[in-house]
Amino acid sequence: MATGQLFSKTTQALFYNYKQLPIQRMLDFDFLCGRETPSVAGIINPGSEGFQKLFFGQEEIAIPVHSAIEAACAAHPTADVFINFASFRSAAASSMAALKQPTIKVVAIIAEGVPESDAKQLIAYAKANNKVVIGPATVGGIQAGAFKIGDTAGTIDNIIQCKLYRPGSVGFVSKSGGMSNELYNTIARVTDGIYEGIAIGGDVFPGSTLSDHVLRFNNIPQVKMIVVLGELGGRDEYSLVEALKQGKISKPVVAWVSGTCATLFKSEVQFGHAGAKSGGEMESAQAKNEALREAGAVVPTSFEAFEGAIKEAFEKLAEAGKISQVKEVKPPQIPEDLSSAIKSGKVRAPTHIISTISDDRGEEPMYAGVPMSSIVEQGLGVGDVISLLWFKRSLPRYCTRFIEICVMLCADHGPCVSGAHNTIVTARAGKDLVSSLVSGLLTIGPRFGGAIDDAARYFKDAYDKGLTPYEFVESMKKKGIRVPGIGHRIKRGDNRDKRVELLQLFARTNFPSVKYMEYAVEVETYTLSKANNLVLNVDGAIGSLFLDLLAGSGMFTKQEIDEIVGIGYLNGLFVLARSIGLIGHTFDQKRLKQPLYRHPWEDVLYTK
């Protein structure tokens, strides 16, 4: 066990098992104390490497993240404190690994419930190698104005109120982390404040004892008096009694052992800590307080009188000229995080993204205001989800069914079309699913599957202007524009596309109006008079029928319909649908273990 000061204003630590808030609190304390370097040198997160961004005052810094304790110690040889936030299941193993590193002098174990056999091994190894273990079940410790472990002393407001940003003259040690905060406040009220405070932890076998730290405090010149807060259970306080009797402690000790109320209960009482359980008369708070009093410690008659006893002891030292006046300094203002400032209404900040279709902030995601569970419970389908996320409203069932039919009919068109071909070639090159899918989707455009919006746009414009099919087609011809949605490489007037027929049948049966579709059919009649392959294709059918859906449902304004067509909603249907088939082709090629594709020479015209 170390015999003097553990920490200083240059102490740096390695933090095991990344926790954002405790680390940020350490860095905020550093800034408050005027440290030049952050107290956290590195973070150890098993399986992860890189950096974590945190704030050091106003400056954002990147703290290295290491995957192993050995690597972190090698990278930061001056960091001699290991702060272990691992769970009780792994805390012992990681703590032992840290103790075995020559650069580590102090290990703080935050987890409670570490197996007692493991705790004993850690204690034995630390003693044999002159190292210090604080914990298990500890909040940590603090040297005022210099260094603190994790969440010690709580919030910045509490730290400022307790004047922990600058050193005082009192050494304090306790078993309880929660009561440490209370005593830091008490000591700041009646003395010049804390020099160093340690919470050894409430487990049955703490890595270091109350007397270990009291003896350390006795060797630190800046510590003028010592305050101890023990508790019932165990016999740790008796080692302090022996040290007092043997004259090993020359500074005033004010002590109190809590738990005197245990005698009011008829049966044994287990308090909050694992070690806070009286196992006999000697382990009672009353017996310990009496033994400390007899050994020379100042022990008040109750916890309520503890503050007065501390104040009296400090005033005696001051009157004797043993206390140097502490120079009061005004700590710097810690910049407030944006999130807390917004929450408190101090600032306002613009958002970076706007979303009107979904909201994931509640207990379950909402699609256009409809809970996901409601969608499932009502038996709604993919078409209903599309209507919510694309159109921000619940469309009638015939509309959502039409959407689903479009998706099914356009899911695939065989392996020879450009999109499927690209996907197949990419999959056979050994690429992943997303790469194969995207390679196929990139072929979608005016020549392949991307004419639905154009078909809707031109059919709507011609119909709304009252153009006859002849006037429409001939005007397009004069402009040098092919009529989108008309024409097919395979289908003919006497061999219609079955998909088009199915869509038209559904619309005539279910839609209130099919005026745009009928106009498209009239255009087809005219174009077939020119060539037998100028049939209404699936793009034209979907484009014209979607206009009927939007106009006939009565749920969209003219402006909204124009916007939907202009943005590219209808091509989105083809993209969504064809993704199903492209994914299928990817899986098919991988399932068949097809080799790399090479195009045959005989299918290429080589020419100058």
Salt bridges, closest charged atoms under 4 A:
ASP30 OD1 - ARG35 NE 3.85
GLU60 OE2 - LYS53 NZ 3.89
ASP151 OD1 - ARG25 NH1 3.27
GLU196 OE2 - ARG216 NH2 2.41
GLU231 OE2 - HIS273 ND1 3.05
GLU237 OE2 - LYS175 NZ 3.71
GLU237 OE1 - LYS288 NZ 2.68
GLU283 OE2 - ARG235 NE 3.96
GLU290 OE1 - ARG293 NH1 2.84
GLU307 OE1 - ARG189 NH2 2.73
GLU312 OE2 - LYS316 NZ 3.76
GLU328 OE2 - LYS163 NZ 3.90
GLU328 OE2 - ARG166 NH2 2.76
GLU336 OE1 - LYS346 NZ 3.25
ASP359 OD2 - ARG361 NH2 2.59
ASP384 OD2 - ARG397 NH1 3.25
GLU404 OE1 - ARG397 NH2 3.37
GLU404 OE1 - ARG401 NH1 3.60
ASP412 OD1 - HIS585 NE2 2.88
ASP454 OD1 - ARG457 NH1 2.41
ASP461 OD2 - LYS465 NZ 3.30
ASP464 OD2 - LYS460 NZ 2.87
GLU474 OE2 - LYS530 NZ 3.44
ASP497 OD2 - ARG499 NH2 3.03
GLU518 OE2 - ARG508 NE 3.33
GLU524 OE2 - ARG496 NH1 3.26
GLU560 OE2 - ARG393 NH2 3.21
ASP562 OD1 - LYS460 NZ 2.99
ASP562 OD2 - LYS558 NZ 3.14
ASP588 OD1 - ARG591 NH2 3.01
ASP603 OD2 - HIS599 NE2 2.68
